[in-house]
Amino acid sequence: MAVEVEEGECRVGGAVVIRACLRPEVQCLCLEHVWEIRILKAGRVVREWRLAARAGEPGYRYITLEWRLEESGEYRVEARLVSHGTASASIRVLC
């Protein structure tokens, strides 16, 4: 499981692209994957998504989301693929 953000440092009003994926070397026989993506600031959830995809559908092994930055600060992106683990990345938003 891995998560990455397109930019580690952004400006307020800009958009950041978030990508989460199940690593290619992971062999998986699950019929469905459920993704939970959360944006946290100072430990508080400011945005979250929950998406599901069946085997073979788009979003089964990876997802891409876009989030618009509304205020400055340090954020943490947490991606969890239910039954496969969690990964995280950080974003710094400048004024």
C-alpha positions in Angstrom: 0.0 0.0 0.0 1.4 3.4 -0.9 0.1 7.0 -1.0 1.6 10.1 -2.6 0.8 13.7 -3.2 1.7 15.5 -6.4 3.1 18.4 -4.5 4.5 18.4 -1.0 4.1 22.2 -0.8 1.2 24.1 -2.2 -0.6 27.5 -2.0 -4.1 28.2 -0.6 -6.6 28.0 -3.4 -4.5 25.5 -5.3 -5.4 21.8 -5.9 -3.4 18.8 -4.8 -3.6 15.4 -6.5 -3.6 12.4 -4.2 -2.8 9.0 -5.4 -3.2 5.8 -3.4 -2.3 2.3 -4.7 -1.9 -1.3 -3.8 1.7 -2.1 -4.6 2.1 -4.2 -7.8 4.0 -7.0 -6.0 0.9 -7.6 -3.7 -1.1 -10.6 -4.9 -4.7 -10.1 -4.0 -7.8 -12.3 -4.3 -10.3 -9.9 -2.7 -13.6 -9.5 -4.6 -13.8 -5.9 -3.5 -11.6 -3.1 -2.2 -12.7 -0.3 0.1 -10.6 2.8 0.2 -10.7 5.3 3.1 -8.8 8.5 2.4 -8.6 11.2 5.1 -7.0 14.7 5.3 -6.0 15.7 8.8 -4.9 19.0 10.3 -3.6 18.9 13.9 -5.2 15.5 14.3 -8.6 16.6 13.2 -10.3 15.3 10.0 -11.0 18.1 7.6 -12.0 16.0 4.5 -12.6 12.3 3.9 -13.6 9.9 1.1 -14.8 6.3 1.2 -14.8 4.5 -2.1 -15.4 0.9 -3.1 -14.5 -1.0 -6.3 -15.0 -4.6 -7.3 -12.2 -6.7 -8.8 -11.5 -5.5 -12.3 -13.2 -2.2 -11.9 -11.4 1.2 -12.0 -10.3 2.0 -8.5 -9.7 -1.6 -7.5 -5.8 -1.3 -7.3 -5.4 2.5 -7.3 -7.4 5.7 -6.9 -6.6 9.3 -7.8 -8.4 12.2 -6.0 -8.1 16.0 -6.2 -8.5 18.2 -3.2 -8.7 22.0 -3.2 -6.7 23.7 -0.4 -8.7 26.2 1.6 -6.3 27.3 4.4 -2.6 27.3 5.2 -1.0 24.8 7.6 0.4 21.3 7.8 -1.8 18.5 6.6 -1.5 14.7 6.7 -3.1 12.5 4.0 -3.9 9.0 5.3 -5.0 6.3 2.8 -6.3 3.0 4.1 -7.2 0.1 2.0 -9.4 -2.0 4.2 -7.8 -5.4 4.7 -4.4 -4.3 3.2 -3.1 -1.5 5.5 -2.5 2.2 5.8 0.0 4.7 4.3 0.4 8.4 4.7 2.0 11.5 3.2 2.4 15.2 4.3 1.4 18.4 2.6 2.5 21.9 3.6 0.0 24.7 2.5 1.4 28.2 2.2 -0.5 31.5 2.3 
